[in-house]
Amino acid sequence: MACVVADCPPVEWAPPPEAEVTASWSVIRPSSRNVVGWQRGAGVDAAYDYLYSEEELQEWAARAHSLAGRVERLFVMFNNCTRGQAAVNAARMVSLFAQHR
């Protein structure tokens, strides 16, 4: 079973973004850092309404590059899907990964 490395706001009930290798593959799941949207009762659209900044994406690209060296396969799946933000961030992440080669 692979540990999913989630990125979400620091709310008490959310997992920390720890990169634990528990299988030959791993998943990084950037979801959102929208603290207000993650408050109970805010709703799914509010929780995932977030566009990662260039600095945040560069941070995750570096972490992904490090993690990729410890597993056979690494998947990065953006979950900040409100208003198509996941597609925008995923496209930028592809460019950042190309720079790490």
Secondary structure as UniProt FT lines:
FT   STRAND          4..7
FT   TURN            12..13
FT   STRAND          25..30
FT   HELIX           36..38
FT   TURN            40..41
FT   HELIX           44..47
FT   HELIX           54..68
FT   TURN            69..70
FT   STRAND          73..76
FT   HELIX           82..84
FT   HELIX           85..99
//
